[in-house]
Amino acid sequence: MTKLELLSPAKNLECGIAAIDHGADAVYIGATRFGARAAADNSVEDVATLCDYAHQFDAKVYVTVNTLLHDDELEEAAQLCHDVTQAGADAILIQDLRLLDIIHNSKFIIHNSKNSSLFTLHSSLENISFHASTQTDNRTIEKVKQLAEMGFRRVVLARELSIKEIAAIHKAVPEVELEVFVHGALCVSYSGRCYASEYCFGRSANRGECAQFCRLPFTLKDADGNIIEQDKHLLSLKDFAQLDNLERLVEAGAVSFKIEGRLKDVDYVKNITAAYSQKLNDIISAHPDLYQRASMGRCSYTFQPDIHKSFNRGFTTYFTDGRCADQASFLTPKSIGEYVGKVKEIRGNSFNVSSVTSFANGDGMCFFSPKGKLIGFRVNKAEGNRIFPHKMPAGITPGTILYRNYDQTFQKVLSKPSAERKVMLSMTFTVTPTELQLSATDEHGNTGTATMPYKYQKANTPQEDNIRRQLTKSGGTIYNITHLQINTQVKTPFIPSSHLTTLRRQALETVKGQETPPHPSQVEGAFNAQGGNSCQLSTVNCQLNSRPLREGWGWSWLIHSRYCLRHELGYCTKSGRKAPWREPLTLHLADGKSFNIKFDCKQCEMYIMR
């Protein structure tokens, strides 16, 4: 039976708890430092609180320590890994492989520690489970095999891989858990292979400080200086959405399905987590003999999840089935939301919308002007399909396509408690002449038992209804008691309700106290120093994060991408269409910076050069 994991982002403790409540099997969160989102740091105490909450449902918490580290930060990073593991974290995502050196290579400790603290850490870190972050650029069978040899039991694959490529990796390295992104923002560069932010703004993406270079407007020119595109967001990709391809990813061998968004707010986490959780449940319901959820609990919602109602730049499936068109959002990097219809008629300070959508006062709407500029406005009043804007937007005409990027009614529901997660529990109550016993078993087979000495008391009235009523109460707990079996070795006696309440409380506490099974990568030998070939780690780390010059190219590259501007503009060399320009092409920012574009058609990749 394969366990499937929905992995949700947590900017903070609130988002983490919301993710668990709305159906996540695991959550990833940053700690105090060294996460790939420097603006989303959290205290170790908050990580511990989240772990306590998640573990009730057998859900996991993964902590991101996935930046490249300066030499003088290694000891602090290792200490942080120790601290969050002590706090209950189930795994740590890393990019800098020298952290493994600290664990396995005593020579590293001897030569690099200025004090004795690393010696203490060395022994305490040996059982930490590490996942290879997508920042380590995991796109090939060879790379995943290499990481497996180092001791990694899970690898986060590059977003650019097709389902066919994912399946091939799983077939070649079946012992490694494959984690794949399924939703959220897309970087134009392979993860870990972008240096544009650092080069232009002194903010390293590999240090968690990406300045969103790829979301900027560029002017594209040919070799003769002719303008091909002006002030367009040529490198800004649409958002990833794999809801309709989730089952195919499962069949390809992926086991963890990751939602991007550690900077997203709690409403985003609630909605997107719920949507993908429902989809996973549908897949499992169709194949109950093959799959099950990695955690426990069933969620009920006060809203209908809809991925279009949360922040999005439009959606793409990217390279799921190979290269496809319309991967980028040239006109804007901002959220456009959901399509709601077209303007039908304009009358004075209002207009009608040809749509079956319901509108509300306070909705946020937007449209693209004839020149391609995104224009937003607020709905002051909505009467059916007639919209009265706060201020009539310039450029709106009959036929204008409208989007709603803020749904007032939807957001109002999400701003309140919007989900409840309950673990299904079955109970067996046994009465003997001398003892009362109550056993409770949860969805994963964890069982708790409570017993109480008892002296038989004859009942004057039927007791079964009261027994069932008292034992199946679960208010204030995470449980929903779905089945109660009563076994009596004597005629059902009188049992005080206080006895039944005490038994129920003790049985539930015992179930909750059951230890969850260790993560596969936490078992003894998961990071065997002999098998990990630790002597090669430093060399590998340099190879992963260097920027070698392409043979014959006179510039070093800033972005290495599978996305291709030539293809996006409709002039891929394989299409047979001849481009109306002379290369090389250059990208120009408004501040005067320019960048050469190199196309590696043999590998079907693109490089942005400095």
NORNORKA-V359549 format. One record per backbone hydrogen bond with DSSP energy under -0.5 kcal/mol. NH is the residue of the N-H (numbers start at 1). CO is the residue of the C=O. If there is no record, write none. Layout:
# NORNORKA-V359549
nh->NH co->CO
nh->NH co->CO
This chain:
# NORNORKA-V359549
nh->2 co->290
nh->4 co->292
nh->5 co->255
nh->7 co->5
nh->7 co->257
nh->8 co->6
nh->8 co->26
nh->10 co->28
nh->16 co->12
nh->17 co->13
nh->18 co->14
nh->19 co->15
nh->20 co->16
nh->21 co->17
nh->22 co->18
nh->23 co->20
nh->24 co->19
nh->25 co->6
nh->26 co->6
nh->27 co->60
nh->28 co->8
nh->29 co->62
nh->30 co->10
nh->31 co->64
nh->38 co->208
nh->40 co->37
nh->42 co->31
nh->47 co->43
nh->48 co->44
nh->49 co->45
nh->50 co->46
nh->51 co->47
nh->52 co->48
nh->53 co->49
nh->54 co->50
nh->55 co->51
nh->56 co->52
nh->56 co->53
nh->57 co->54
nh->58 co->55
nh->59 co->54
nh->60 co->25
nh->62 co->27
nh->63 co->91
nh->64 co->29
nh->65 co->63
nh->65 co->93
nh->67 co->34
nh->68 co->206
nh->73 co->70
nh->74 co->70
nh->74 co->71
nh->77 co->73
nh->78 co->74
nh->79 co->75
nh->80 co->76
nh->81 co->77
nh->82 co->78
nh->83 co->79
nh->84 co->80
nh->85 co->81
nh->86 co->82
nh->87 co->83
nh->88 co->85
nh->89 co->84
nh->90 co->61
nh->91 co->61
nh->92 co->129
nh->93 co->63
nh->94 co->131
nh->95 co->65
nh->96 co->67
nh->97 co->95
nh->99 co->96
nh->100 co->97
nh->101 co->97
nh->102 co->98
nh->103 co->99
nh->104 co->100
nh->105 co->101
nh->106 co->104
nh->108 co->105
nh->109 co->105
nh->110 co->106
nh->111 co->107
nh->112 co->108
nh->113 co->109
nh->119 co->116
nh->120 co->116
nh->121 co->117
nh->122 co->118
nh->123 co->119
nh->124 co->120
nh->125 co->121
nh->126 co->123
nh->128 co->125
nh->130 co->128
nh->131 co->92
nh->132 co->154
nh->133 co->94
nh->133 co->131
nh->136 co->133
nh->137 co->134
nh->139 co->137
nh->144 co->140
nh->145 co->141
nh->146 co->142
nh->147 co->143
nh->148 co->144
nh->149 co->145
nh->150 co->146
nh->151 co->147
nh->151 co->148
nh->152 co->147
nh->153 co->130
nh->155 co->177
nh->156 co->132
nh->157 co->155
nh->157 co->179
nh->158 co->138
nh->161 co->158
nh->163 co->320
nh->166 co->162
nh->167 co->163
nh->168 co->164
nh->169 co->165
nh->170 co->166
nh->171 co->167
nh->172 co->168
nh->173 co->169
nh->176 co->173
nh->177 co->153
nh->179 co->155
nh->179 co->177
nh->180 co->256
nh->182 co->258
nh->183 co->258
nh->184 co->240
nh->190 co->560
nh->193 co->190
nh->195 co->558
nh->196 co->558
nh->199 co->195
nh->200 co->196
nh->201 co->197
nh->202 co->198
nh->203 co->197
nh->204 co->202
nh->207 co->204
nh->208 co->205
nh->209 co->204
nh->215 co->212
nh->216 co->213
nh->218 co->232
nh->219 co->588
nh->220 co->218
nh->220 co->229
nh->221 co->219
nh->221 co->586
nh->222 co->226
nh->223 co->582
nh->225 co->222
nh->228 co->220
nh->229 co->220
nh->232 co->218
nh->233 co->330
nh->234 co->232
nh->236 co->233
nh->237 co->235
nh->238 co->327
nh->239 co->314
nh->240 co->184
nh->241 co->316
nh->242 co->182
nh->245 co->242
nh->246 co->242
nh->246 co->243
nh->249 co->245
nh->250 co->246
nh->251 co->247
nh->252 co->248
nh->253 co->249
nh->253 co->250
nh->254 co->249
nh->255 co->178
nh->256 co->178
nh->257 co->5
nh->258 co->180
nh->258 co->256
nh->259 co->7
nh->260 co->183
nh->260 co->258
nh->264 co->261
nh->269 co->265
nh->270 co->266
nh->271 co->267
nh->272 co->268
nh->273 co->269
nh->274 co->270
nh->275 co->271
nh->276 co->272
nh->277 co->273
nh->278 co->274
nh->279 co->275
nh->280 co->276
nh->281 co->277
nh->282 co->278
nh->283 co->279
nh->284 co->280
nh->285 co->281
nh->286 co->282
nh->287 co->283
nh->288 co->285
nh->290 co->287
nh->291 co->287
nh->292 co->2
nh->294 co->4
nh->296 co->57
nh->298 co->422
nh->300 co->420
nh->302 co->418
nh->305 co->303
nh->309 co->306
nh->310 co->307
nh->313 co->314
nh->316 co->239
nh->320 co->317
nh->321 co->322
nh->322 co->319
nh->329 co->236
nh->330 co->328
nh->336 co->312
nh->337 co->312
nh->338 co->404
nh->340 co->402
nh->341 co->402
nh->342 co->354
nh->343 co->400
nh->344 co->352
nh->345 co->352
nh->347 co->350
nh->350 co->347
nh->351 co->387
nh->352 co->345
nh->353 co->385
nh->354 co->342
nh->355 co->353
nh->362 co->379
nh->363 co->360
nh->364 co->406
nh->365 co->363
nh->365 co->377
nh->366 co->403
nh->367 co->375
nh->369 co->373
nh->372 co->369
nh->375 co->367
nh->377 co->365
nh->379 co->363
nh->380 co->378
nh->380 co->388
nh->381 co->388
nh->383 co->386
nh->384 co->382
nh->386 co->383
nh->387 co->351
nh->387 co->385
nh->388 co->381
nh->389 co->387
nh->390 co->378
nh->396 co->393
nh->399 co->343
nh->400 co->397
nh->402 co->341
nh->403 co->366
nh->404 co->338
nh->405 co->364
nh->405 co->403
nh->406 co->364
nh->408 co->406
nh->411 co->407
nh->412 co->408
nh->413 co->409
nh->414 co->410
nh->415 co->411
nh->416 co->413
nh->420 co->300
nh->422 co->298
nh->422 co->420
nh->423 co->478
nh->424 co->422
nh->425 co->480
nh->426 co->441
nh->427 co->483
nh->428 co->439
nh->429 co->485
nh->430 co->428
nh->430 co->437
nh->431 co->487
nh->432 co->430
nh->432 co->435
nh->436 co->452
nh->437 co->430
nh->438 co->450
nh->439 co->428
nh->440 co->448
nh->441 co->426
nh->442 co->446
nh->445 co->442
nh->448 co->440
nh->450 co->438
nh->452 co->436
nh->454 co->434
nh->456 co->433
nh->456 co->454
nh->467 co->463
nh->468 co->464
nh->469 co->465
nh->470 co->466
nh->471 co->467
nh->472 co->468
nh->473 co->470
nh->477 co->474
nh->480 co->423
nh->482 co->425
nh->482 co->480
nh->483 co->425
nh->485 co->427
nh->487 co->429
nh->487 co->485
nh->489 co->431
nh->494 co->457
nh->495 co->493
nh->499 co->496
nh->500 co->496
nh->501 co->497
nh->502 co->498
nh->503 co->499
nh->504 co->500
nh->505 co->501
nh->506 co->502
nh->507 co->503
nh->508 co->504
nh->509 co->505
nh->510 co->506
nh->511 co->507
nh->512 co->508
nh->513 co->509
nh->514 co->511
nh->522 co->519
nh->523 co->520
nh->526 co->523
nh->528 co->525
nh->529 co->527
nh->532 co->528
nh->533 co->530
nh->534 co->529
nh->536 co->533
nh->537 co->534
nh->540 co->536
nh->541 co->537
nh->542 co->538
nh->543 co->539
nh->544 co->540
nh->545 co->541
nh->546 co->542
nh->546 co->543
nh->553 co->550
nh->558 co->608
nh->559 co->608
nh->560 co->193
nh->561 co->559
nh->561 co->606
nh->563 co->188
nh->568 co->564
nh->569 co->565
nh->570 co->567
nh->571 co->566
nh->575 co->572
nh->576 co->572
nh->577 co->572
nh->586 co->221
nh->587 co->595
nh->588 co->219
nh->589 co->593
nh->592 co->589
nh->595 co->587
nh->596 co->609
nh->597 co->585
nh->598 co->607
nh->600 co->598
nh->600 co->605
nh->601 co->599
nh->604 co->600
nh->605 co->600
nh->606 co->561
nh->607 co->598
nh->608 co->559
nh->609 co->596
nh->609 co->607
nh->610 co->556
